[in-house]
Amino acid sequence: MLASASPRRRAILAALGLAFDIVEADVDERILPDETPEQAALRLAVAKARAGAAVHSNCIALGADTVVAVGARALGKPASAGDAVETLRRLRGRSHRVLTGVAAAVASDDGQPAIFSRLAATSVWMRDYTDDAIREYVASGDPLDKAGSYAIQAPIFRPVERIEGCFLTVVGLPLPEVLEVLALAGLPVPPITAAALAGICPSCTDAARLL
């Protein structure tokens, strides 16, 4: 059970060849005061997995959450178009970290699911894009449901100059960590095919771990 409505996460998980259903977890994604980006990404991933397991007791529920970190500050999804503009200006021409937590929850008879979680981090450097480019991108609506107010794969805006680490961490579902938590939860997954991996991450830096 994938506890996410994200089409990006759905496509990544489908590449593993697993049969799964979707449940949209009703979780408050606001960052807590004094919470580190790492704590926020893991807490929210676990909360989503728990919510999925609560809806369907006879399943393994997979939750994920992505947080953008500028120094010690965690940035989640923008609260408004103005917030998205401000965030993209803050990120422009500099580096930040993208943290994605993943968690698998296995329902148990006592109502307390077993939880297995992992965290992935990628360093991202943004282009020095213009204010006009920011306004055009925000007007498209694309950044309004995304951590840090951008999608790395946005075809026209192309906000990212380069990354160090896993591309799929930035998209929102790092496969090495997903495979690890699913195996811990009792669902070993066969290696992904080279063709399937190329379809979702053509230059995958984790190919040796996945194939």
Stockholm file with secondary structure:
# STOCKHOLM 1.0

chainA/1-211         MLASASPRRRAILAALGLAFDIVEADVDERILPDETPEQAALRLAVAKARAGAAVHSNCIALGADTVVAVGARALGKPASAGDAVETLRRLRGRSHRVLTGVAAAVASDDGQPAIFSRLAATSVWMRDYTDDAIREYVASGDPLDKAGSYAIQAPIFRPVERIEGCFLTVVGLPLPEVLEVLALAGLPVPPITAAALAGICPSCTDAARLL
#=GR chainA/1-211 SS CBCCCCHHHHHHHHTTTCCCCBCCCCCCCCCCTTCCHHHHHHHHHHHHHHHHHHHCSSSEEEEEEEEEEETTEEECSCSSHHHHHHHHHHHTTSEEEEEEEEEEEECCTTSCCEEEEEEEEEEEEECCCCHHHHHHHHHTTGGGGSGGGCCTTCTTTCCEEEEESCHHHHHTCCHHHHHHHHHHTTCCCCCCCHHHHHHHCTTCTTHHHHC
#=GC SS_cons         CBCCCCHHHHHHHHTTTCCCCBCCCCCCCCCCTTCCHHHHHHHHHHHHHHHHHHHCSSSEEEEEEEEEEETTEEECSCSSHHHHHHHHHHHTTSEEEEEEEEEEEECCTTSCCEEEEEEEEEEEEECCCCHHHHHHHHHTTGGGGSGGGCCTTCTTTCCEEEEESCHHHHHTCCHHHHHHHHHHTTCCCCCCCHHHHHHHCTTCTTHHHHC
//
